[in-house]
C-alpha cells in the first residue's frame, strides 16, 4: 500500500513538472557505471554495475531544473561458492538540479525514485528479502557541465531490498542530450 501511494505521488509530481517550461533540447540519455556500498557491495561481490537512463529537463528558474527520469541498473551475475546471483532495478524518479551561482558549470542533484528491484539466485534466496520488491530510493550528487550537450555526474543512491537489507551505491555517469 505504501509503495502504491509513493508511486502515485511521484506520478503527480511528474505531471505537475510537465507544465513547466521545457529546456530547448529536453531529452537526454545517461550512461553510468556504479558499485555497491556496504551490504550491497557484499551482495554484488564488488562487481561493477551498469545503468542507462532517459531524462527530461524542465526549467524552474535560471539555474534550477526538475529532471524526470527513468533508469535501468544491472549488476552482472556473480557466483558465491555454488550460488549464482544477479540483480537489477528499474527506477522512475525526479531530481532537483541547482547550478552553483553565476554561470558556474558545477551543479548539485537531489532526487527520489520508485525503485523496482529484481533479483535471481540459484540454490538460495537473496539475503533478508524477496527477490522482487519495490522500494523508495533517494539520491544525492554533483555534476559538471562540459558544454550544452554533455555533463558528468557522480551520484549516491540509497534504497533497500527489505527493512533488514539496505542498499547503497555510488555511480559515475555521462549525460548527452539529443
Residue pairs with C-beta under 8 A, 6 or more apart in sequence:
3 114
3 134
3 135
3 136
6 114
6 136
7 92
7 114
7 134
10 92
10 93
10 94
10 112
10 113
10 114
13 94
14 68
14 94
17 56
17 58
17 66
17 68
17 94
18 58
18 68
20 58
20 59
20 60
20 66
21 58
21 59
22 56
22 57
22 58
22 59
23 57
23 58
23 59
23 65
25 148
25 149
25 177
25 178
26 56
26 57
26 58
27 54
27 55
27 56
27 57
27 177
27 178
28 54
28 55
28 56
28 57
28 175
28 176
28 177
28 178
29 52
29 53
29 54
29 55
29 175
29 176
29 177
29 178
30 51
30 52
30 53
30 54
30 55
30 69
30 71
30 153
30 173
30 174
30 175
30 176
31 50
31 51
31 52
31 173
31 174
32 50
32 51
32 52
32 53
32 71
32 73
32 153
32 155
32 171
32 172
32 173
32 174
33 48
33 49
33 50
33 51
33 171
33 172
33 173
34 48
34 49
34 50
34 51
34 73
34 155
34 157
34 169
34 170
34 171
34 172
35 41
35 44
35 46
35 47
35 48
35 49
35 169
35 170
35 171
36 42
36 43
36 44
36 46
36 49
36 75
36 167
36 168
36 169
37 168
37 169
37 170
38 166
38 167
38 168
39 127
39 165
39 166
39 167
40 166
40 167
40 168
40 169
43 85
43 87
43 126
43 127
44 75
44 78
44 87
45 78
45 80
47 75
47 76
47 78
49 73
49 74
49 75
49 76
49 169
49 171
50 73
50 74
51 71
51 72
51 73
51 74
51 171
51 173
52 71
52 72
53 69
53 70
53 71
53 72
54 69
54 70
55 67
55 68
55 69
55 70
55 175
56 67
56 68
56 69
57 65
57 66
57 67
57 97
57 177
58 65
58 66
58 67
58 68
59 65
60 66
63 98
63 99
63 101
64 96
64 97
64 98
64 99
65 96
65 97
66 94
66 95
66 96
66 97
67 94
67 95
67 96
67 97
67 109
67 111
68 93
68 94
69 91
69 92
69 93
69 94
69 95
69 111
69 113
70 90
70 91
70 92
71 90
71 91
71 93
71 113
72 88
72 89
72 90
72 91
73 88
73 89
73 91
73 169
74 86
74 87
74 88
75 86
75 87
75 88
76 86
77 84
77 85
77 86
78 84
78 85
78 86
79 85
82 122
82 123
83 121
83 122
83 123
83 124
84 121
84 122
84 123
85 119
85 120
85 121
85 122
85 126
86 119
86 120
86 121
87 117
87 118
87 119
87 120
87 126
88 117
88 118
88 119
89 115
89 116
89 117
89 118
89 159
90 115
90 116
90 118
91 113
91 114
91 115
91 116
91 137
92 113
92 114
93 111
93 112
93 113
93 114
93 137
93 139
94 111
94 112
94 113
95 109
95 110
95 111
95 139
96 109
96 110
96 111
97 107
97 108
97 109
97 143
98 107
98 108
99 105
99 106
99 107
99 145
100 106
100 107
100 108
105 144
105 145
105 146
106 142
106 143
106 144
106 145
107 142
107 143
107 144
107 145
107 151
108 140
108 141
108 142
108 143
109 139
109 140
109 141
109 142
109 143
109 153
109 155
110 138
110 139
110 140
110 141
111 138
111 139
112 136
112 137
112 138
112 139
113 136
113 137
113 138
113 139
114 134
114 135
114 136
114 137
115 134
115 135
115 136
115 137
115 159
116 132
116 133
116 134
117 132
117 133
117 134
117 135
117 159
117 161
117 167
118 131
118 132
119 126
119 131
119 132
119 161
120 131
121 131
125 131
126 161
126 165
127 165
128 161
128 162
128 164
128 165
129 160
129 161
129 162
129 164
129 165
130 161
130 162
133 161
133 162
135 159
135 160
135 161
136 159
137 157
137 158
137 159
138 157
138 158
138 159
139 155
139 156
139 157
139 158
140 155
140 156
141 153
141 154
141 155
141 156
142 153
142 154
143 151
143 152
143 153
143 154
143 175
144 151
144 152
144 153
145 151
146 152
148 177
149 176
149 177
150 174
150 175
150 176
150 177
151 174
151 175
152 172
152 173
152 174
152 175
153 172
153 173
153 174
153 175
154 170
154 171
154 172
154 173
155 170
155 171
155 173
156 168
156 169
156 170
157 167
157 168
157 169
157 170
157 171
158 166
158 167
158 168
159 166
159 167
159 168
160 166
160 167
161 167
